């Protein structure tokens, strides 16, 4: 016979592994509930986290007319209806405006307001994420994650049921293990309710990245750490704790849990295998973390004081009431593995062949004889014809390379300056020599999409997927479909109106970003 703890573990394991169709019958929050630590917040743009959940997962807003729609799972407990989003967002851009809480407590995540730091959007709010920047499949069914570029963030400063003070809680998130940086701070979890740094111990959130400013683990990162405010902790000590390993998985399960003078970091491969415990023990020895002073807000993609320099990708995550057992978390991990997260294409439209030579032509009605060209590091558009000089033709020709940051996309190497690539900096396009830094590779990687105006390809930035190639006053940028910069707008329209894009002389219709037509060298 089973003892009571063994019987509970057996029931949890069985609940986590019974499957019907594509997705396991019990969702992560069913498993947590069975383990006595129910979800008090459950967020995912990829799937339902309860077996019976049929409500909205998230809301998207369309760039062409500002209208919104909610995306639900295909069936109870199932994968998000990506086809509904694709239909709604066809020939325009979409942003994720709300990530709904599936727990029933109404702990939805919306655009984060300014705090100790201001965001880059209107009135200091953070940016919203592209609805199409992080496509994946679950059991072969397409869905979209939340691609957080620096400046992007979501928050709820007045949720219900989230742990406060030293009360026990747990949380997990499924993340992209290849999308990170050293900025502060790509977090998901418990934070301050006023968006300000109110002191040590006022947060308890999952952090993922390779920041070494407060703490670190073994190797060069990235690491799963806990953001406890004024410190990223990889173990009991401030600074380095060698027991916290660098992560190399494409899909990462990250888990943090904490109670009175007890906390743990756990993690594993979100596509296979089990969880490992990287730390479990007493609270950090630094002052202010025992007891904790958690405030109970929820953040995603930012720090507690609205620090907005981090990046990462979020697929799903929950927060619980109570300190989950390892057995419960192990069953949740089995559920995640059974969901079969996998990568899928990041591009659409006319394929660009790696190794081919192309020129990039504007398709705006005013400017169809103009091509993206460069003089030194500056990138502009210029009229190029068959009678143009060889020098001019070479300056407007590019060799397609596998994406420097992600081979599923492309990079454009200058034809006349070998080793130099189109890249963006402060959203302006330049031609710069490849310095092999992570930042350069990301800035020089682009994911072609079916042309938003029905012609050619729209060239989307890999690391800022709300932004596309656009020309304004003949200067080349990566631009939003509406935003705070002049080059994001046409006619200086304000955010939320029916925006149109192109260069000053003529904007294409329907609020679309200009596409580029690619062809062989002139």
N, C-alpha and C positions, 0 to 999 in steps of 0.2 A: 504493500500500500504506500501511497505518497504521504509524506508529512504535509502539513498545511502550507509551508513556504514552497515545497517542491510541487505541490498540486497547483498553486497559483502560477508558478513558472511554466508548468506544463500547459495550463489553460491559455496563458498569454502566448506561448509559442504556437499552439494550435490555432489560436485566433489570428495570429499574424501570417500564417502560411496557407490557410485554406483559400483556394482561388476558384473563381468562376469567370471564364472568358479572359479578357485582356488584363484586368486589374484585380488584385486580391480582394476578396469579399469584405474583409475588415480593413478599414482605413486606419492610419496612424492614430487618430483621436479615439477610435473605438478601442485600440490597444491600450492607450494611456488610461482611458476610463476603466477598463478591465483591471489595470494595475493599481487603481486607487488614486491616480494623479491626473484628473481630467484636464483636457485642454480648456484654457480660458481665452485663448486667441489662436486662430488657425488661418494662415494665409497661403494661398497658392494661386498662380496663374496657369498652372499646368494640369491640375486634377483636383477632384474632390478628396478631402481628407477624412471624411466620414463615409461609411458604406451607404448610408441612406441620403446623403446630401445631394439635392438637385437645384439648389439656389444659385445665384450669381457668384462667379469667382472673381471677376474684375470688370471694370468699365473702361471703354476706350472712347476717345474724342477724335473726330475726323477733322483734318486740317482744311478741307475744302469748304465746309459750311459750319463747323463748330458743333455739329450734332453729336450725340453720344449714343452708345448702345452697351448693354451688359452681355457678357459672355458667360455661359453656364456650361456644365459638363454635358457630354453627349447623352449620358444616362446616369442614373443614381450611382454615386461612388466612382464615376468614370473620369475620363480625360476631357479636357476643355474642348469646346467646339471651335477649333481653329478655323474651320471653313466659314463659319459665321463671321468671324473677324475679317478673314480675307475678302469676303464678299462686301462687307461694310466699308472696308478701307481701300477697295480697288481704285487705282488711278489717283490716289492721294496718299497723305501720310496720316498716321494715327499715333496718339499718345495714350499711355495708361494713366487714367485719372484717379481711379479708386481701386484698391485691392481689398476685397470684401473679407470680413471675418466670418468664417464658417461655424464658429462656436455658438452662435446665437446671441452673443453678448453685445454685438454691434461695435466691436473693436476694429473698425475699418481703418485702413491706412490711406491718407490723402497727401496732397502736396505739402511738404514741410515748410513751416513759416520761418522767418528769420529768428535768430537767437543771439548767442554770443558771437556768431559769425552770420553774415548775410549770404543768402544764395544769389545766383546770377540772374534770376528771373524778375519780373515786375514786382516792385515793393519789397525786394529782398527775399522773396520766396525761392525755394529750390526749383530746379528744372524737373519736369516729368520725364519718364523713360519712354523711349520708342516702344510701340506695341509689337514691332517686328524685329527687334535687334537681337533676340536670343532664341531662334527657333531650335526645337529639339523634337524627338519622338519619344513616346512612352508606349511600350509594346507595339511599336510600329505606327502609332497614331500621332499626328503632328500636334504640337502645342508650342506656346511661347513663354519664355521666362522674362525676368525683369533685368534688363541690361542697364546697370548703373554706371554712367560716366561721371567723372568729377563734376560736381555741381548739382547732381541729381539726388533727391532724397524724399522720403515719405515718413509720415509721423502721425501719431494720435496722442495728444497731451491730456486727454480726459477719458481714458478707457475704464472698463469695468472689470473688477476681479483680478487685476494684475498684482503680484506680490509687492508689498511695501515693507519698509523697515528691514527687519532680519528674517521675515517670513520666507519659508522655503519655496522654491520654484525650480522648474526645469525648462529647457528649450532646445530645439534642434533646428537646423536649416540644411537644405540641399543646395549646394553652390557650384559654380564653375571653378574648378581648381586651377585653371590656366588664366583666369581673368582677375588680376589683382594689381596693386601697387603699394608703395610705402606711405601713401597719404593717410591722413586721419579723417575719418575712420570708417571702414566698411563694416558696419555693425548691423546686427538684428537682435533686438531684445529690449530690456528694461532700462529706462532712462529718466532724466529729469522732466518734470511736468511744465517747466517754464522755458525750456530750450536754452538754459544757461548752465554753466558749470557751478554747481552748488557744493562741491567738495568731494573729498575721497569717500568712496563707498556708496555714492548716490546712484550708481548704475550697476547693472549686471547684464551684459550683452555678449553675444558671440561676435568676435572679431576675426576677420580673415584677411591676411596680407603679409607683406614682408617689412613692415615698419620695425625699426630697431630703436626708436626714440625712447621707449619706456621698457620694453621687454623683448625677448626673443627666445627661440628654441635652438635645436641642433641644426647645423647646416646653414644655408643662406635663405631659407624660407621658400614659399610662404608658410605661415603657421596658423593653426587655430589657437587663438588666445581669448582671454576674457577681458573685456573692457569694463573695468570697475570704477571708472572716472579717475582722471589724473594718473592713470597707469594701465598699460596692457600687460596682463599677467599670464605667464606660461607655466607657473607653478607657485610655490610658497614664497619664493624670493623675488624682489624687484630685480629686473635685469634678466640675465640668461638662465634658463633651466634646460639642461641638455636632454631631459626626458620627453620634451615636446618636439616631435620630429618635423622636418620639412615635408610638405605635401606635394605629391606629383600626380594625383589622380585627376582625370578630366571632370568627373562628378564626385563631389566631396560631401559626405555627411559630417556635419559639425555639431557637437552637443556640449552644452554648458549646463550645470545645475549647481544650486547653492542653497544652503540653509545655515542655521546657527553654527558658526565656527566649523563649517564643512562645505567643501565645494569640489568640483571635478571638471576636467576637460576630457572629452572622448571624441573619437573621430574614426573615419574609415572611408573606404572606396564606396561611393554611392551606386556603383554598378555591379559590385560583386563583393563577397566576403563579409566579414563581421566587423564589429566595432572594437577598437582598442582603447584602453584607458591611458591617457598621457599624463594625467595627474589626478590624484584623489587624496584629499587630506585637509588639514586645517587651513583657515584663511591666511592670506599673505601677512607676513610679519610687519610690513610697513604700517604706519599709524593710520587709523581711520577706516579700516576694513573689517574690524571685528569689535562690536557688531556692525553689520551693514546698515545703511540708511536709504535703501532703495525707495524710489518715488512712484514707480508704477506707470510711467508713460511707455509708449512703444515706438521704436525707431527702426528704419530700414535704410541702409546705404550711407548713413551719416553718423557723426558723433553726438553725444548728448547735448553739447552746446552748439549744435548745427555745424560742426566742422565739415567741410564739403569737398575735400581734396582727394577722397578715396574713389576707387572703382571696384566693381565686382558684379557678379550675376547671381540672382536669387531665383530659385524655382519653387521652393515650398518651405514652410517652417511653422512651428507652433510654439506656444508658451503654455506651461502647465501650472496648476495649483498643486503644491506639494513637491517633494523631492523624488523623482522617478527612480525606481530600482534599475540596476544594470540589466536585469532580465527583461523588464519592460522595454528599455531602450534597444536591447538586442533584437526583440521582436519587431520593433519599429524599423530597425535597419533591414531586417529580412523583408519587410513590406516594401521598403524603398527599392531594394535590389529586385524584387519581383515586379516592380513597376517598369523595369527595363528602360531606364533613361539611356538615350543614344543621341549622337549628333546627326544633323541633317544638313542639307545645302544652305549656304548663307547667301547665295546669289540666285538671280532669276533673269529672264530676258535672253538676249543674244549673247552666247558664250564668247568670251575673249580667250583666245588660244595662247597659252604660255609659250613664249619664244617668238610670237608674231610681232610685227611692227605696225603700229596704229597711229592715226591722228585723231584728235578729239574735237569734233565740230559742234558748235552751238546749234540747237534746233529751234531757238526762239525766232519768230517770224522776221524780226528786225535784222537778224544777225547770222543768217545761215551760211555766209561766206567766211565767218570768223572761226578760228581754231585756237585752242589752248596752246600758248607758246611761252617761251621764256627768253629773257636776256639776263645772263648771269643767274642770280638767284631769284629774280623777280618773275612772277608768272602773270601773264595777261592774256587777252584774246587779241588776235590780229587777223586781218584779211590775208589769206594765203591762196594762191592760184597756181596753175600749172606753169605760169611764166615767172613765178617768184624765184629768187635766187636759191641756190643749193643750201646756202647757210640758213636762210629763213625756213626752208623746208625741213632741214635737220632740227632746227630749234622747236619745231612744232610736231615732231615725231617722237614716239615713245616705244620702247620695247616692253612687252607685257611679261612680267615675271610672277612666279608664285608669290603670294602675299608674304612679306617679310615677317609679319606677326602671326599670320594664319594662312596656311597654304590653300584653304578653301576659298580665299579671296585673291586679289591680285595687287601687285605694285607696278608702278610705271617708271621704268628707268629711262633717263634722258638719252636720246639717240646720239647727241653730240657731246655729251659729258659722261662718259662711262663711270659707273659707280655712284652717280648722283640720281636722286629720285624725286618725283613729286611727293611733297609732304605738306602737312598743315602745321602752322604754329599760330596760336591765338586766332585760329579759324581762317587765316590767310594762307593761300597756297604758295609754296616756294619750291625751288629746286635746290636741294642740299646734298652734300656727300653723306653716304651712309656711315654713321659712326658706330654701328652695331649695338647701340644702346636699346634697351627694351622700349623706351619712349619713342625713339626714332622709328623703330620697326612698326609700332602701332600707328604713329602719325602718318606713315607712308603706305599703309594698307587700306585698300578700298574694296567694297563689295558691290559690283554692278547689279542693278535691279531693272526690271522692266520699266521702260521710260514712263514717267508719271504723266507726260503729255501725249503718250501714245506713239512716240518716236524714239528710236535708238534705245540707249540705256541711260538711266539716272545713276550717277556714280555716288554711292553712299560711303561715308566714312566708316571704317571698321570700329574705331574706338569712341566715336560720337555718332551713333547710328540714327539720331534725329537729323543729322546734317548731310547735305548733298553738295556736289560740285554746283556752283552757281557763279555767273559773271554779273558784276555790277560796276558801271562806269568802266567797263572793259578790264577790270581787275578780277582775278579768280579767287573765290572763297569756298569754304564749306559752310553752307547756310541752312538755318532752320526754315521750316514752312511757317514763318511768322516768329517774331521774337524781339529782343531788346536792341539788337544792332541794326544800324541803317541798312546793311547789306542783307539782313533777313527780310526786309520789307520792300515793297514797291509803292511809291506814292506816299511813303511815310504813314501807311495805315497802322493803327494800333492793334495790339494783340487781341484776337477774338473776333475781329471783323473778317470779311471775306477777302483774305489776302491773295495777292497775285505776285508772281515772281518772274524775274527775267532781268534784263538790264534796263537802264533808265529809258532808253528809246522805245521800248516796246515790251510789255509784260504778257506772258502767255495766259490764256484763259483758265478759268475754273480753279484758281488758287494753287496752281501746280508749280513745283520747282522745274526749272528748265532742265531738259535732258541734253545729253551729248550723243552725237552720232559718231561711231568709230568706223574707220576704214583703213585700208592699206595706205602706205606712204604716198604722198602726192607724186 
